[in-house]
Amino acid sequence: MKQTLYRLFEHQYLGRDEARQILHNIAALKYNDSQIAGLITVFLMRSISVEELIGFREALLEMRVPVDLSEYKPIDIVGTGGDGKNTFNISTTACFVVAGAGYKVVKHGNYGATSVSGASNVIEQHGVKFTDSVDKLRKSMDTCNIAYLHAPLFNPALKAVAPVRKTLGVRSFFNMLGPLVNPVVPAYQLLGVYNLPLLRLYSYTYQESNTRFAVVHSLDGFDEISLTTEFKVSMPEMEKLYTPEMLGFSRCAEADLDGGETPEQAAKIFDDILNNKATSAQKNCVIANAAFAIQVICPDKEIGTCIAEAKESLESGQALETFNQFISINC
């Protein structure tokens, strides 16, 4: 690792196979925490290449605990994290809205590394017990259209670096890898990124996979469709810039999407949205992300139709019913 770090500090790049081997070594605990922190720091100082990202991804998928849910053709909705916005759990809430609308969802998530509440935090706040039992995951899919995969149970390398990531408290290339290593390898994915170069990077990376995707980015730095400003959506067949007004939404302020200071506060916002007690800004943000996820699955549907489906799922109580069923199965 020492020689590799010297090369990286001199702005050299890793090949795909080299990147792949490094991740295997991390999982095998061949590097100490300081060396891992040094590796993370490199990718804060310069952009990761497509070859490096694909190599890291290949390693994690090779080492994953495999879960075959391919017959469901599910979608995952996820942000890279690391945008510094401390939003509430927008992607996780959107997952239950999409599931409530009748689509299959496999959410892959973890505890927050750079924010108060990651997906696993808000799920755990409701008493959910994480599992790697395929039978239980299938039961959850069959009963309420959604299963949750807690990343450390399925990706040993992610578990190995968790303490370092938490101590550093900054975004890292592991934030970038998380969305790419759902062990189910879902058929569809909506991914939010915090800058335009990452939008390009992920679009190129997804093109080497069989996943149908949309990569989204709000131009003021949110790794979600925030409705605070214009946002860009990149799909295999098009790339388009939207304004909230184009979709019938009012713009909101950054503070409207704050996730609070504790996991408990973030969980309350999550509950308020599903119970139709949230602010318009919170609710509309979730609907917008859910709508574009539906369009990833159903590209022939106009986005207005997808928005209507997401809104109906939330306002009819179907999203809440889906979540209640999910809890009854997974607690």
N, C-alpha and C positions, 0 to 999 in steps of 0.2 A: 504493500500500500504506500510506503514511503516514496518509492520511485514514481508511482502513479500520481501522487499528490504533487510532486515536483513538476511533473509534466503539465498537470492541470493548472498549476499556479503560473506556468509560462504560456497559458492560453492555448494549449494544445487540446485536441478533442479525442474522445474515446471512440474506437470502432464499435460496431454493434456487438460483436462477440466479446470484446473486452468489457463492455458495460454489463453484458449478461453475466459474465463470470464474477464481476465485483459484487453483484447482488446475491449470487450464490454464496460467496464468501461471507457476506454480511449475515446471511441466514445461518451460516455454520459457525458464527461467533468468532471468526478469524481476525476481526479488527476490534480495537478498543474504542471506547466512547469518543475519545479525542480525535481519533482518525476518522470516525464517522462524521463528527462535527466538522472536521476540515473538509470532507467531501461535500457536505451540505453547503458549506460556505462558498465553495467554488461556483455552485450553480445559483448563488445569489449575486455573484459578481459578473457572471456572463450567462447568456442564454444557453439552454440545453439544445442540442441538435436533434433532428429527427432520428438519426441513427442511434444516438445515445438513448433517447426515449424509448425507441422500439426495443433496443437491447435490454434495458431495465425491465420493460413490460414483459418481454419473452421469458425472462428469468422468473419473475413473480408468478406468471401463469404456469410455468413448468413446475414450480414448487407448491402451487396452491392445493388445497384440499378440493378435489373436483366435485362439482354438484351438477348433475344433469337434469335441468328443467327445460330443455330445449323445446319440448312439445308445446309449452305454453307460449313461446315466442314473446317473452316479456320485455318491458322497457325498464331502464334505470334512469332516474333523474338525479343529477348530482352537480355540485359546484366544486371547483378546485380548492376553495378556501383560500386563505392568505390574502384576501383583498383589503383587510384592515377595517372593514365596515361594521363588524360585530352585529350582523343582522340576526333576526330570529330564524328559525329553521324553515326557510322558504321551500327548499327542495323536498324536504321530508313531508311537509304539509301537502305540497303539490302531489306527491306520490299517492296519498290517500284520496285526494280528489280524483285523480286519474283512475285509481282502483274502484272508487265509488261510481265512476262513469261506466264501468264494465270492462276495463282493460286490465291485462295482466301486468303486474309490476314486481320486479325483484330489486329492492333497494339494498345497495351495498354501502356501508358507512362505518364510522369510527367515532371515538371521543374527539372533542374539539382540541386541536393542537394550537391554533392561533385565535380562537374565539371562545366565548364562554360556553357555548353549547353546540357540540357536534350532533350528528344524527343519533349516535348511540346514547348520548346524554339524555336527549329528550325522550327517546324510546324507553330507556331504563327508568326515567322518572315516573313512568306509568306502571312500573312493576314487571315489565317484560323480562323474561329470562332468555338470554341469547343461546342459540343452539346451532349445532352443526349436523343435527339429525335430518337426513334427507326425507324421511317419512314425515317428520313434523313440518318441514318446509313445504312439502307437497300438500299436506292437509291444510296449511295456511293458504296456499294458492287456490286450492279447490273450494275452500269455504268463503274466503273474502278477497280473492284476486291479488293478494300481496304477500310476499315473504320478505323477511329482513335478515341480511347476512352481516354479522358483526365482523369486520375485517380481520382482527387478530386471530379469530378462530380458523380462518381460511388461508391466511397469508403469513407464514412464519417470519418472513423477513420484515414485514411491517411491525410485527410484535417485537422483534429484536431491536428496532430503532425507536420504539415509542418513548422510552425514558429520555433519550437524547433530544428528540423533537420537542417534547414537553418542556425540557429544561431550557432549550434555546428560545422557544416561543416565537419563532419566525417561520414564515413560509419556506418550504423547501421543495426539492424535486419530488419528494414523496407526496406532496400535495398534488402534483401534476400526475403522478402515477396512479393514485387512488382511483380516479374515475375509469382508468383503463384496465384495471385488474379485477373487476367483478368476476368471481370464480365461475359464475354461471355463463359468462361471455354472452350477455343478452343480445337478442336480435335487434333491439332498438335502444338508443340512448340520447337523452338531452343533457348536454354538458354546458355549464356556465364557467366562463374564464374571466380573469381580471384585467387582461389587456389584449390589444389587437394582435400582437405577435403570437400570443398563445392560441388565439383563434385560428391563425394560419397553421401553426404547428400541429394542433390537434386535427384540423381538417386533412392535412397531409397524412398524418398517422392513421386516421380512420380509413382513409382510402386504401390502405394496405390490409384492411380487415373486411369481414363480411357484415359488420354492424351498420345498419342504417342510422344516420345520426343527424343531429342539429347541434351546432356549437353556437352559444349565445354570449353576448358581451354588451353591457351597458357602458356607454362612452365615458361616463364619469367614474368608472373603475369598479363597479359592482360585478361580481361573478354570477349574477342572476339577471333576469329581466326585472329591473327594479321599478320601472315606470317613473324614475326620477329625471330621466332625460332620454335622448334617442338611444336605440340599441340596435345592434347588428345581429343577424341570424345567418349562419352558413349551413346549408344543406348540400347533399351531393349534386343536386340539380340547379341550385341557385344560391346567391348571396344577396341579402336585401337589408337596407336600413329602414327601420320603423321609428315612428314617434308614438308615444302613448295615445295621442289624439287620433291617429289613424285607426286605432283599434277601439275607439270609443271610451277610452279611459282618461281621467284627469291626471295630471302630473302630481307627484307627491314629493315631500322633502326627505332628505336622507334620514333625519331624526325619526320619521314616521316608521322606519323599518328596524329600529334598534331592538336588539334582542335582550336588553337588560343587563344586569350585573351578575346574575347567578343562573345556574341551570333551572332552578325553580321558576324564576321569572320568565325565562324562555319557554318553559313548558306551559305556563299559563297563557302566553300569547298563542301558542299552538292550539290549546284547548279552546280559547276564545274564538279562533277562526273556525274551527270545526263546529262549534256551537252557535255560529252566526252572531257572535257578540263582539267581534273585532271591529277595528276602524275600517273605513272604506279603503284606505291605503294598504293596510295589511291584507285585506281580503282580495283586492284587485290584483295585487302583486302575485299572490298564489294562483289566482285564476289565469293570469297571463302565462305563467310558466307551465301550468297544467295544460293550457290550450295548445301551446307549441309542442308539448310532448305528444298530445293526441294527434297533431298534424304529422309528426314524425312517423307514427304508426299508420296513419291514413293520409298519405300525401295528396290524394284527390279531393280531400275536404277543404273547403275555404276556411281561412283562419277564423272568420266570424262564426261559422258553424261550430268550430272547435271551442271557441270561447263560450258559446251558448251551452255546449255539453258540460264544460267544466263548471260553469255557473250553476247549472241545474243540479249537478252532483253535490255541490256545496250547499246551495240554498234549500234543496229538498230534504237534506239530512242524510242522503245516501253516503256521503263521505264520512260522516260521524258514525253511522251504522257500521260501515266497513271497518273503521278504527276500533269500535267496541267489539266487533267479532274478532279482530286481530288480537286484541288484548285477552279475550276469553280463551283463545287457543294458545297463546304464547306466554301466559303468566304461570 
